[in-house]
Amino acid sequence: MVARILDAAQRVLIEQGYEGASTNRIAGVAGISPGSLYQYFPNKDAVVAAVISRFSDQMAAQVADSVSAHLDQPAPTYVRVSIAALLDALDVHPEFLRAIVEHTPRLGVASKLVAFEQRISDLTMAYLTLNRRHLRSDTTHSTATWMLVRLVEHLCIRYVIDQPAIAREEFLDEITVLVLNYLRPYPSEA
């Protein structure tokens, strides 16, 4: 029943956005009475928080699996595959992602996203450490990791939400070049 309610809530968020979502709408899409919904969730925010939590868990597992499976790859492959995995995980629906981004802090589920960022940061730090001889030496790995994780996360989120007139492959090419250039040693270091 909980999964049914969460699936319905996700559909309502996609179709109506956060403001258009209500417990009555969610219950209607789930094919249950509002009273049945209230047996599991006290209000709309609790349902939305559970939807965000479920999405965060799925996204973290999907991205972390892909990133960790490519730690032994050269930087161009690792970066592109990692970004593509994040983009795939985020690309559920612009309105759903917008609801997540805009309401996560208010609903108290920001810790899920912080845990996701930390997991990806740990994997990125491992990659940078394993490949340090090929990377620029004028920044610490902790600084580079923080910058890269947030840069990629922000650009991927904006790409899904804004839906710019940029093909997905072109976006992946450009953001990969951006990351690789950030990591590339300066000519004087070569």
Summary of the structure (lengths in Angstrom):
residues: 190
radius of gyration: 19.2
end to end distance: 59.8
largest distance: 68.6
contacts: 550
relative contact order: 0.11
helix: 81%
strand: 0%
